[in-house]
Amino acid sequence: AGMGEYPLVVGNAQLLRIHLHTLDPGQPLSYGVTQGELLDIVVENLDEQSRQFTRAQSANVSAVDDIALVCAVPSPELAEIFKSLGVAVAISGGQAMNPGAQDFLQAIQQVNASKIILLPNNKNIIPAAQQAGSLAEKTVQVLPSESIPQGISAALAFNTEADFDLNAARMLNALKRVQTIEITQAARSVRLNGLQVNRGDVIGLLNNTLTAAGSNINQVVLDILAQQDIGNIELISIYYGQDASTATANALADLMTAACAHLKVEVIYGGQAHNHYIISLE
């Protein structure tokens, strides 16, 4: 905290990968040295990258090493996060706003790369992405990311120095290690998975499966967390949406760390419209 913006952390107690935006890279690097050995340090000038990206877009060139990442996201804020991780095109899509195959095809054609790795980031969008991949004249690998956290973990695993197949394999392995909690409101009454849900209730889905319901958002999240093997979870990322606030998200983070002191919890504004919270468990 205080060293930069948009922190993203993935890994475990032995090895962490950290992504951070800062005006003074020396500060986090100096701190990192005090915590352990630093490996694979990459410092990039994002202002210059932005200028290069703008020039490249006008020339229809935005890929590195002939590989481009394309994804779907439900908000401009999440699009910026993905672009900061190297995604060339982030199209609008998510809950209640599913893009079609044509939208993905247009994005695939937009980048001057012969090989595309596509991240749908939503279970319902995967078929359209796969259809676009089969229709495209380029080589397209659709990774079945079913959530924003899975997509972010996959994007963090992308290595510009690795080839297409190795990148796809590493990214697939990365997204499989992530669990996702989504918190929203029930649009109708239903009984499912042993739970009675009334219209307007807060519902919690774990990996797209209804897992908890109730009237209190924080309690629904904690109920899901209580069902997990907490010892195997080290990092939680809370992406809060339009219906939440920094204060409520931080309050939830405090409850999580109070329940499990070993957890590292980060809070990030996602700006999504249909989920109070999208939560990553790693």
ABEGO torsion letter per residue (X at the ends): XGAEBGBBBBEBAABBBBBBBBABAAAAAAAAAAAEBBBGBBBBBAAAAAAAAAAAAAAGBABBGGBBBBBBBABAAAAAAAAAAGBABBBBEEBGBBBBAAAAAAAAAABBBABBBBBAGBAAAAAAAAAAAAABABBBBBBBBABAAAAAAAAAABBAABBAAAAAAAAAAAAAABBBBBBBBBABBBBBGGBBBBBGBBBBBBGGBBABBEABAAAAAAAAAAABBAAABABBBBBBBAABBAAAAAAAAAAAAAABAABBBBBBBAGBAABABBBBBX
